[in-house]
Amino acid sequence: MRSDLNSGLRPVLGPALALLLALPIALGSLPPFRFGYWDKAEPMVVWLNLCSFLGALALARCAWVMPRATVPNLFHPYVLAPLAVALWSLAAAPFDALPRLSLFGVPQSGLGALWFLDFAILIACGLMVRDCRVAWRLLCWAAAAITLVIAGLKVSDHFFTSIESTLLLYVDAYYGWIGVTLPVLAWWWTRHRRDWPLTVTLAIAALACVYSSHSLTAWSILIGGTALVLASERLPVQPVRLFTRSPWGSAVLVAVGALLPPFALRAAKPLLNSPSLLDRLHLQEMVLADMARSPSWLMGQGWGRVQDAFHGNLNVTGENLWQPTWIFLSSDYFSSHNWLLDTVHAVGLPGAGLVLAGFLVLPLYAAPAARPAATMLALAYALISAVWFHLCFSLPFFALAMAAVGRSAREVEISALQRRAAAWSLMAVAALPMLGAGALAEYGLNIGAIHRGLTGGAVFDRAWPVDPRGSDLEAAEVIRDAFADLAKDERRPNPAAIPGARAMMATLAARIPQSDTVQMITIGLGVQSYLHFSKELAWLAPDLPSSRDLWRPWLDRLLWLAPGRTDQAIGYLTDRAVAGDLLAVEQVVTAILKRNPSDPVGLYFRGLALILLRDPTVRPLAVDSFRASVAAGIERFMPLDPVVRQLIESR
């Protein structure tokens, strides 16, 4: 133990307080804290950034007051690994289409450069606190108590509330990741302090949390990891000890756990009959298609762009969009459930290498006696990332667990210049999460107010706020919900809705021509369909007089960003064909078939345009085009017109 930390709580009060405030981040989903469109997730991201800000300030004070103990912890490999990912993400961001999104991260989880910076700060705080008995015990008791509260809330959600009114996030499994960290803390107290009440409480909290998560993954990690640690300590079997006590043997085991699941899933594709596994395979297919179309193996495309990859490459899955059964189409997916694909897509191969290093350093730089527990923790961290994904509320728990197993840093002599550099650098670092928290909170409060107002029928005709992330995703989701509610509203016409509809259409018109957010454009095209194709909002069209003129430019923008989403052209092409504007049909169809000569939508409407010419000499070409369209899968996107089917079968 370090001599200058043994004197009591005061030297590490700041880092301990930052961690104490970070542990209940999951409670940010409760009603008093909610804001933003994803009102149960966005407050947690802001909360994490605020705690990171406080942690960085606390570390700056520690670097000034006791630099000999602080600076070595700042350079601990556990801290450097996520810090390196954050720095590489920042370096790559200027090359991304949405650099601020890569900095702040996706709204639903916050995964971005700041996420890794926050994680590094929390780990450093944990390393500082670990050797102070009072602070460490307090944090471990708090971790157990907060976990029990979360487990209780999830049990309540599961048995007593509907999906729409859950207190916490409705996906139970996310909370299981907290439970798999607590056995590491329990192990620490059995080995170092023999505090059995705390050890038992941590164990009970872990079991309660994993039980309430209903996650097979969490149960497998908890049981398998505990068995691995016990086998390492109780059985003198060489293979077990090789992969739990040898630094490089443990690292190999963790690397296999991190890398094998995605490849195993693809290898097992012919054998899959589980909807969940097929769903994950489709997610991989969409991201791989996006990477093949826009390869950026060095810098990636930035954090937060996986959702654009999904919606831009939806049709590579072969799923039926007209009569959908695929759960993705009614869900909000923002991760491929595969850390390797997500990371290569975001920050390229160098970034993926750094994230992999973050898994491997856990056993490599663990205290020798703690290596089995560190191996279990690393496997948990890697396996969750390989088959699911982390949300920000699990980071403080992983930071505590990593501090419990990490090798103690040796105190070193620090010059006055080094002390000042460390303290002032941490002060500068603290500015990033503070600015992030402020900007995201302000935007979340504004867009949340608009969303609630539109949902409640209030009139909104003012300009919409601009997302500090530079993405149009959140505004698009609010607009989609608002127009969908109008389409279902039986009050037709509804004069009170007209100002809000005009404001939303103006927002779409202003943003879509420059937007790189695929969903903003597909939602805009969906609004056009409501107005002019499916006609659910035909009563509103006269009050949006220029809306039809925007349809073609929006479609062109989408097909430039996502050439495979030709299903989105069906409404426009049908509208133009019915209006007799065959020139417009031919222009769009020609552009589609130039990119992909076997595109089913292009082939179908090429056939339709030829039929509408009413020229008997081109009728065989039209029938051939219809046949090719059916063979290419047009019925995945639309029902086949009976007349067209008769034409195909008549020859």
C-alpha positions, 0 to 999 in steps of 0.5 A: 500500500502506498504510504501517503494514502494510508493516512485516511480518507481525505487524500482520495476524497475527490476520486472516491466521491466521483465514483460514488456519484457514478455508481447510481448512473442507472437510476438516471432512467427514473422519471425525475431525471428524464429528458431527450427523445431517448429519455431513459438513456440520455440522462445517463450519458450526461450523468457519466460525463458529469462524474468524469468531469468531477473525477478529472478535477479530483485527479488533478488535485491528487496530482498536485497534492501527492504526485508520487502516488497519483502520476504512476496510476495515471500511466497504469496500462488499465488507464492508458488502454481506454485513453488510447482509444479516446485519443485515436478517436479524436485524431480520426474524427476530422476525417469523419462525416460527423466528427462531433457525433464521433466525439459525443457518441450515439445518443442511446449509449454515448459510445464515442471518444468521450465514453473511453475518456470517461472510462479511463478517468473512472479507472484512475479514480478507482486505482487511487481509492483502492488502497484507502480502506475507508473509501474502498469499503464505502464504495464496495458497500455502495456498489452492493446497495445500488445493485440491489436497488437496481435489481429490485426496480427491474423485478418490479418492472418485470412483474408489475409494469408494462413495457411502455411504463417501465421505470428503467430501460425495458431490456433487462439484460443490460443490467446483468453486466453490473452483476458480473463485476461484483464477484471480483469485488467480493473476491478482493474482500475475501483475500485482503480484508476478510470482511465477510458481511460485505463479501456476502452482501456483494455475492447476494447483490450479484445473484439478485442482479443477474437473476433480475436481468433474465440474461443467459449471457450474464448467468453463463459469465457469472457461473463460468467465471466463478468456476474458473477462479475456483478451479484456478485456486483449488485445482493444481491442473496445469491447463487451468493454471496456464490460462488463468495464472500465466499472463500470456496464457490468460491473454490468449484465453481473453483474446479467444473470448473476444474474437471467436463469437463473431466468427463462430456466428458466421461459420454456423450460419447454415445451422442457425434456426434461432431468431435471435442469432439470425438477427445478430447475423443480419446486423453483421451483414449490414455493417459488412456491406457498409464497410465494403461499399465505403471502406475506411480501414484506417480511420473508420467512419466515426462512432455513432454511424452503425445505425446509418449502416443498418438503414443504408444497407437494410436490403442485403439481409433479404428480409421481407419489408412489405410483410415484415416479421424481422424484429429489427424493423420494429426496434431501435438498434444502434450496435451490431452486437459485435465490438469488432465490427462496431469498432472497425466501422467507427475507428478503423483497424488501429482503433480495433487493435486498441480496444482489443488491447483494452481487454488483454491488459486486464490479465497482463497487468493484474496483480499476480494473485489477482490474475484469475479474477482479472481473467474472469473480469476480462472475459466478462468484458470481452464476451459482453462486447462480442455478443451484446454491448455495454451501456454507460451505467456499467462503466463505474462497476467495471472501473471498480473491479479493474482497480481491485485486480490491477497491479499496484503502481510504484511510487516515483519521484516527480519533479515540480514541472511534472507535477504542474504538467500532470495537474494542468493537463487533467484540468484541461481534460476535465473541460471535455466531459463538462462541455459534453454534459452541458451541450447534450443536456441543453439539447436533450431538454429542448428536443424532449420538450418538443417531443412531449409537446407534439405528443400532447397536441401542443402547437410548435411552429418555432425552429428546431434545435440543432444537435451538438453531435451534428446528427439529425437522428433525434430530430428525425425520430421525433418527426416520425413519431409526430407524423405517425400520430397524425396519421392515426388521429381520427380528427381529419382535418385537424387545424391545430396540427398544421403549424407543427406540421409546417415546422417539421416539414421546414426542418426536413426541407432545410436539413435533408439536402445536407444530411448524412443521417440515413433515417432523416431522409427515409423518414422524410420520404415516409412523410411524403408517402403519408401525404401523396401515396398512401394518403393517410395525411392527404388532408394535410397536403394542401397546407404543405403546398411545396411538399411534393416538389421536395420528394424527388430531391430527397429520394436522390439524396437517399440513393446517393447515400444508400444506393441499395435502399431502392425500396424507398423509391416505390412510393415516388415512382408509383405516384409519378407513373399514375400521374403519367410523368413517365420521364421522371420514372425513366430518370429514376429507374435509369439511375437505379439500374445503372448502379445495379442492373438486377435491382428488383424495384428498377426492373419492375418500374422499367417494365411498368413504364414500358407498358404505359407507353402502350406500344405493342412492340415493347410489350415483350420487353416489359414482360421480361422486365417484370419477370426479372423483377420477380426473380430478383425479389420485388415481392419483398418490397410490395405486393405484385399487381394482379395484372402484372402477374397475369402478364408474366404468366400469360407468356 
